[in-house]
């Protein structure tokens, strides 16, 4: 179950589980394109109880359905960084998968711009480093072609997008997310001080191990690249493997 408070943090962040009054560390998760605050709903039960797990809720979905989409990943990251201000001084870990990896990276960039090295660990999953990514125009495809491409990337969408009513509701939001993802191409992204872990699926057609290693060019401190069995959504195929690896690394930061 996720809870929300009527604050800037409440607008952008959903708290999963009940970590108690003063958690030892806060994990902030960024969903993939088309994802919601429910994406990491099972994680609080798989991670240490003294870890508070938050998931970002992007505009245009669920309880933010009536809000317009974000203009850019950078703008969204700036808002999420502001939502994290109440946690200034607390140990933070930031995780993002696919599009969410770029949001997570930009959140850390913004937090470091404001406060210096305040994030213990940045985990980027399922994508190449931003300065290495190419252009994309999937978001410009017609509806039928777009649905086919989305279903190829994420099998969970395949079942949803055969329902005409759901297509009408979900397609604009997913297309906007793809637009953000594909137009995000920073020419000179800054390196971050946070310890960095890049993760991915071994059979992901979109990013191989070398692609994950490219994130090391944006790390000034410790960097590690790890692959797991599975494709682009390896973290759904074997959730426990990734969460276990995160828990192991959290013990050392």
N, C-alpha and C positions, 0 to 999 in steps of 0.2 A: 504494500500500500504506500502511495506517495502522498505527502502533505505539502500544502502551500500556504504561505503567509502573505498578507496584503502589504508587501514591501517590494522594493526593486529586486531583492533576492527572491521573493516569492513569485514575482512575475516571470523570472528566467530560470529558477532552480526548483527542483522537486526533491525532497528528502525521502529516501527509502528506508524503511525499517525504523528502529528506535535505538540509536546508539548511546542514549543517556544524555545527561546535561552537558558533559564536557568530553567529547570524543578525543581520542589521542591524535587522530589525524583525519583529514577530510579528503575524500576522493571525488573529483568532479568529472562526470562523464559526458561526452558529446556524441549524440546519435549520428548515424549515417544519413544520407539523403533519403527523405521520406520517413525517417525515424521519429519517434516521440519520446516523451519522458518515461514511457513504459518499457522502452527498449532494454534497459538493464534492470528490470524489476526483480529478477531473481538474485542479483548479485549480493544484496545485503545479507541474505541467508547463507551465502557461500564464503563470505569474508569475515575476518575477526570482528567481534561485536563492538569493539571500541573504535571502529572505523565508521565514520559517517559517510554514506554514499549518496551523492546528489547527481541528478541528471538534468542537463539543460533542456528546457522546453522552448523550441524555436517558435516564432510566430506562424500563424496560418494553420494550426492543427490542434486537435483536442480542445482544451479549454481556452486556447488562443485562436480558435478557428476563424473568428471574424476580423482578426488583425491582418493588415497587409504584410506581404513577405518582406524580409530584410533586403536592403539594397546591395549588400556585399558581405562576404565572409568577415572582412575586417570590421565593418560596422557592427555586425552581430557579436564578434569577439570583444569589441570595446564595451558593449552593453553587459555582456556576461562578466567581464572583468570588474565593472562597476558593481554588479550584483554580488561579487565576492569581497567587496570592501569590508563588510561586517566581520569577515574572517581574517582580516589583516593581522599577521603575526602568528596565525595558526599554521601548523604543518600541512601543506597542500600537495596532492598528487592529481595530475590532470591526464585524462585518457580520452582518446577519440578514435573512432573507426571510420575509414573511408573519408567522405566529406568531413565528418566529425574530427578526423585527425588534423585537418587544416584549421578548423575552428579552434581545436585544442592548442595547436602551435601558436596561433595568433593571440589567444588568450594569455599564454605564457609570455609572449613578446610584449603585450600591453602591460601585464603585471610587472614585468621586469623594468619596463620603461618608467612606470610610476614609482616602484618601490625597491628596485634592485633585485637580487636573487632571492625570491621568496617561495619558489616552487621546488619541492624536494625531488620530484620525478615527473617527467613528461613521457607519456606512452602514446606513440603514434602507430596506428594499425591500418594495414591494407592499402596503402598508397605510397607512391614514390615521393621524394622530397619536392616541395613546391617549385623550386627553381629548375627542376628537371622535367616537370610535367609538360605535355604537349597541349595543343588546343583541342577543343571538343565541340561538336555541334549537335549532340544528341537531343538537347533541349529544343532544337529547332525542327525536329522531325514531326511529321503528321501523327495524329493520335495512334493509328494502328501500328505504325513503325515504332513510335515511342514506347508504347505498351510492350511490344515484343522485346525491345532492347532492355527495358526495365526488368522484365521477367527473366531475361537471360542473366542479368546481374544479381537478381535477388529472387529466388524461387518462391519466397513467401508472398511476394507481390503477385505472382502468377495466379494464385487462387483468388486473390481479391479483385484483380482487374478483369475477370470474366463476368463480373456482376455490373450491369450497366449503371445501377444507382451508385455503387461505390466508385466506379470510374468517374462519374460526374463530380463526386465530392473529392476524391483523392488525387485525380490527375493534375489539376492545377497546382496543388501543393508540391507534388513530386517533381513536376516540370520546373517549378521555381527553384527547388533545391538543386536540380541538375544544372540550371542556369548559374547559380552561385558557384557550384563546384567547377564548372567548365570555364567560367570567366575569371576564376581566381588563378592568376599567373604572376605573382610578384617577381619583378626582375632582379631585385637584390635583397632577398630576405635576410634579416639579421640572424646571427647565431645566438643561441640562448645558453644561459649558464646552468640551467637545470640539468641534472642527470637525465639521460634520454634512453628510452628503450623503444626500438622499432620492431613490430610484430606483424606476421602475415601467414597466409596459408600456403603450403608447399605447392599446391596445384592451382593457385590463383592465376588466371590468364592475364590479369592486368598488371601485376607487380611480382617480380621474382626477388630472390635474395639480394641480388645486386641493387635492385631498386630500393629495398629497405635500407641497405648499407649507405645509400646516398644521403640519408638523413644525418649521417655522421658528419657531413660537411657543415651542418648547422648546429653542431654541439661543441661547446668549448670545454666541457667536462667529460665525465664518463659516458660512454656510448656502447650500446649492445644491440645487435640484431638477432632475432630469434624467429624461426618458422615452426609452424604446427601442422599436423595432418589436416587436409581439407582445402577448400577453395576460398573464394573471396569472403564468404561468410563462415569461415572456419570456427569463429567464436560462437556461432550458433550450433554448428555440427558437434563440437566438443567443448562446451562452455567451461567445464570443470578444468580442462587443461590450461586454458588461458588464465582463468581466475586463480588457479593454483600457482601459476608462475608469477602472477602479480603479488599474491600473498607472500611468496618466498622473497621477492625483491623488496617488498615493503618492510620486511623484518630487518633489512640491512641499510635502510635510509632513515 
